[in-house]
Amino acid sequence: MKLCIHFDINKTILLIDSSIGRGFEASLSSLLSECVWGKFPQDLPKSDRKEIDWEPISSHAGGPPPFEEAVTYGTYLEDFTCLSKAERRKLKCGFVENPRFNSFRPSFEDLLGSLKIPSHADTSGFHFLGTGYYHILPSFFELINYLVEQDDVDFRIVFRTFGQDTAVIAEEFNLFCENKHPLFACSRKLDGSDPSFP
């Protein structure tokens, strides 16, 4: 089977978004805002709806919608208000800092902790790991290793971004393919040096 996977880099394999200057924690806060369910007054005209009209209906993130009218905070801001793009972005990036949503802070801290590079790892000399957090998310490398181990899959990866991340992504991915990445081992070299792997 031939498989070509296109990755829009931001918010899929990379949390930071250099195209809009959004850092790691703000990006994670924005993502979390898209995973928490709530409700808002359906009879209120869209033009009158404000950020404060959305109320959480659960203290944890994720899972399917608990009822048909439930919407995530991010979706509410994007689709059910007339707030400007800049206002929506600010609210989503500041989601966990909003005192109204203190109950989601533990979920944020758990996610942040799971994305922190282990203290024993030697990442010196790798500028893309300078934040102390994973640059390319671990799940991406796990996917590549899974695909490599499938004998009947001939795959290609295409990266796409509106930012300036392509060069850094390529640098880190090439290190992985050469089995020189400081944090992730490739199950077999993908740099063309393995004669048994095209």
Beta strands, then each sheet from edge to edge (+ up, - down):
strand 1: 2-8
strand 2: 37-39
strand 3: 55-56
strand 4: 71-72
strand 5: 154-160
sheet 1: 1+ 5+
sheet 2: 3+ 2- 4+
end
